[in-house]
Amino acid sequence: MYGWIWRHMPGNTLVKAVVSVLLVLGIVYLLFTYVFPWAEPLLPFGDVTVDGDGGDGAVG
């Protein structure tokens, strides 16, 4: 897949590298701006199972 993308990008190797970096930065920006904030309430990160009452069987 990546080889196909690389072969179909315009320009020489330097231009392809710059365009690739810009594409990656754009995707990361979109993920952090839109996708992760949308998905955060759907993920169970707030559902913890540690009570803090010492119920782990440890002495002390």
C-alpha positions, 0 to 999 in steps of 0.5 A: 500500500505504501509503495503504491502511494509513494509511486503515485505521488508527484515530484522527486524524492525530496518533494515526496518526502515533504508531502509525506511529512505534511500528510502525516502531520495533517492526519495527526492534527485531525486525529487530535482535533476531531477523532480523539475528542469524539471517541473519548466519552465512548472509551471506558477510561473512567471505569476503574476497579480499584477501590482503595479499601485495601481489598487486594490482600496485601498486609500493611 
